[in-house]
């Protein structure tokens, strides 16, 4: 992993840039998750608009969900490459196995795995049936709640853990 960081040129300067971009990808994924949940609720409640057909809402929901997973994957990849926090792969993939705020990052890992399972259930709907798919889709509320908890807790960090405040002025 260290060789990959050096090869990508991401380890120079403590990897603060990677940390910042990883957090930005996480924030973007959370915003997209919010949009996906809103669109999913609109579909589930059978909201209709005379100017916006249901199929368009369905396709937009699928696209936003996929985009959420892309930014989530980018978030995890950049954290793996980050030289500032130095996460091990097990810390990024196994809930509550993290050295950095294990409860809150663990909730984030749980949310990520559940989001992936809900997304995969869409492709398995023919095999598992509509009723099981619908029940599994209810896990989206758990995904959103755990991602929100991880996001809110991650925003309240002691000043010593904020990498931007530790960058010397001449490097900015």
C-alpha positions as CSV (number, residue, x, y, z in Angstrom):
1,X,0.0,0.0,0.0
2,X,2.8,2.4,0.8
3,X,4.4,1.8,-2.6
4,X,1.1,2.6,-4.2
5,X,0.9,5.9,-2.3
6,X,4.4,6.8,-3.3
7,X,3.8,5.8,-6.9
8,X,0.7,8.0,-7.1
9,X,2.6,10.8,-5.5
10,X,0.0,11.1,-2.8
11,X,2.2,10.6,0.2
12,X,4.2,13.8,-0.2
13,X,3.5,16.4,2.5
14,X,1.7,14.0,4.8
15,X,-1.1,13.3,2.4
16,X,-3.2,16.2,3.5
17,X,-4.5,16.9,0.0
18,X,-5.7,13.2,-0.2
19,X,-7.4,13.6,3.2
20,X,-9.2,16.7,2.1
21,X,-10.4,15.2,-1.3
22,X,-11.4,12.0,0.5
23,X,-13.6,14.0,2.9
24,X,-15.0,16.0,0.0
25,X,-15.9,12.8,-1.8
26,X,-17.6,11.6,1.4
27,X,-19.6,14.8,1.8
28,X,-20.6,14.6,-1.9
29,X,-21.7,11.0,-1.5
30,X,-23.8,12.0,1.6
31,X,-25.5,14.8,-0.4
32,X,-26.2,12.4,-3.3
33,X,-27.5,9.8,-0.8
34,X,-29.9,12.5,0.5
35,X,-31.1,13.1,-3.1
36,X,-31.5,9.4,-3.7
37,X,-33.6,8.9,-0.5
38,X,-35.8,11.9,-1.5
39,X,-36.3,10.5,-5.0
40,X,-37.0,7.0,-3.5
41,X,-39.6,8.4,-1.2
42,X,-41.2,10.2,-4.1
43,X,-41.4,6.9,-6.0
44,X,-42.6,5.0,-2.9
45,X,-45.3,7.5,-2.2
46,X,-46.3,7.5,-5.8
47,X,-45.8,11.2,-6.2
48,X,-46.7,12.4,-9.7
49,X,-46.3,15.5,-11.7
50,X,-48.0,16.3,-15.0
51,X,-44.7,17.6,-16.4
52,X,-42.4,14.9,-15.0
53,X,-43.2,11.3,-15.8
54,X,-42.7,8.5,-13.3
55,X,-40.2,6.7,-15.5
56,X,-38.0,9.8,-15.4
57,X,-38.1,9.9,-11.6
58,X,-37.2,6.2,-11.5
59,X,-34.2,6.7,-13.9
60,X,-33.0,9.7,-12.0
61,X,-33.3,7.8,-8.7
62,X,-31.2,5.0,-10.2
63,X,-28.6,7.4,-11.6
64,X,-28.3,9.4,-8.4
65,X,-27.9,6.1,-6.4
66,X,-25.2,4.9,-8.7
67,X,-23.4,8.2,-8.5
68,X,-23.7,8.0,-4.7
69,X,-21.9,4.6,-4.8
70,X,-19.2,6.0,-7.2
71,X,-18.4,8.9,-4.8
72,X,-18.5,6.5,-1.8
73,X,-16.0,4.2,-3.7
74,X,-13.8,7.3,-4.4
75,X,-14.1,8.2,-0.7
76,X,-12.9,4.8,0.4
77,X,-10.1,4.6,-2.3
78,X,-8.7,8.0,-1.3
79,X,-8.8,7.0,2.4
80,X,-6.8,3.9,1.5
81,X,-4.2,6.0,-0.3
82,X,-4.1,8.7,2.3
83,X,-0.8,9.2,4.0
84,X,-2.2,11.5,6.7
85,X,-4.4,9.1,8.6
86,X,-2.8,5.8,7.3
87,X,-5.9,3.6,7.2
88,X,-5.2,-0.1,6.7
89,X,-7.6,-2.0,4.3
90,X,-9.2,-3.9,7.2
91,X,-10.1,-0.6,8.9
92,X,-11.9,0.6,5.7
93,X,-13.8,-2.7,5.2
94,X,-14.6,-4.0,8.6
95,X,-17.0,-2.0,10.8
96,X,-15.6,-0.8,14.2
97,X,-12.0,-2.0,13.4
98,X,-10.7,1.6,12.9
99,X,-8.1,3.4,14.9
100,X,-9.8,6.8,14.2
101,X,-13.1,7.3,16.0
102,X,-14.1,3.6,15.8
103,X,-17.7,4.0,16.6
104,X,-18.5,6.8,14.1
105,X,-16.3,5.4,11.3
106,X,-17.7,2.0,12.0
107,X,-21.2,3.4,11.5
108,X,-20.0,4.8,8.2
109,X,-18.6,1.4,7.1
110,X,-21.9,-0.3,8.1
111,X,-23.8,2.4,6.1
112,X,-21.6,1.8,3.1
113,X,-22.1,-2.0,3.1
114,X,-25.9,-1.6,3.6
115,X,-26.0,0.9,0.7
116,X,-24.2,-1.6,-1.5
117,X,-26.6,-4.4,-0.5
118,X,-29.7,-2.2,-1.2
119,X,-28.3,-1.3,-4.6
120,X,-27.5,-4.9,-5.4
121,X,-31.0,-5.9,-4.4
122,X,-32.3,-4.0,-7.4
123,X,-30.5,-6.3,-9.7
124,X,-31.7,-9.3,-7.7
125,X,-35.3,-8.3,-7.5
126,X,-36.3,-11.0,-10.1
127,X,-34.7,-13.7,-7.9
128,X,-35.8,-12.5,-4.5
129,X,-39.3,-11.2,-5.4
130,X,-40.9,-7.9,-5.0
131,X,-41.9,-8.3,-1.4
132,X,-38.3,-9.2,-0.2
133,X,-36.9,-6.4,-2.4
134,X,-39.3,-3.9,-0.8
135,X,-38.3,-5.0,2.7
136,X,-34.6,-4.9,1.9
137,X,-35.1,-1.4,0.5
138,X,-36.4,-0.3,3.9
139,X,-32.8,-0.7,5.0
140,X,-32.2,2.6,3.1
141,X,-33.5,4.4,6.2
142,X,-30.9,2.6,8.3
143,X,-28.2,3.6,5.7
144,X,-29.3,7.2,5.9
145,X,-29.5,7.3,9.7
146,X,-26.1,5.7,10.2
147,X,-24.5,7.9,7.5
148,X,-26.0,10.9,9.2
149,X,-24.7,9.9,12.6
150,X,-21.2,9.2,11.2
151,X,-21.3,12.6,9.3
152,X,-22.5,14.6,12.3
153,X,-20.0,13.0,14.6
154,X,-17.2,13.4,12.1
155,X,-17.9,17.1,11.9
156,X,-17.2,17.6,15.6
157,X,-13.5,16.9,15.9
158,X,-11.0,18.4,18.3
159,X,-8.9,21.1,16.7
160,X,-5.8,18.8,16.9
161,X,-7.5,16.4,14.4
162,X,-8.3,19.0,11.8
163,X,-5.5,18.6,9.1
164,X,-6.3,22.0,7.4
165,X,-5.4,23.9,10.6
166,X,-2.0,22.1,10.7
167,X,-0.8,23.2,7.3
168,X,1.8,25.8,7.5
169,X,0.8,29.1,5.8
170,X,3.7,28.9,3.3
171,X,2.4,25.6,1.9
172,X,-1.1,26.9,1.1
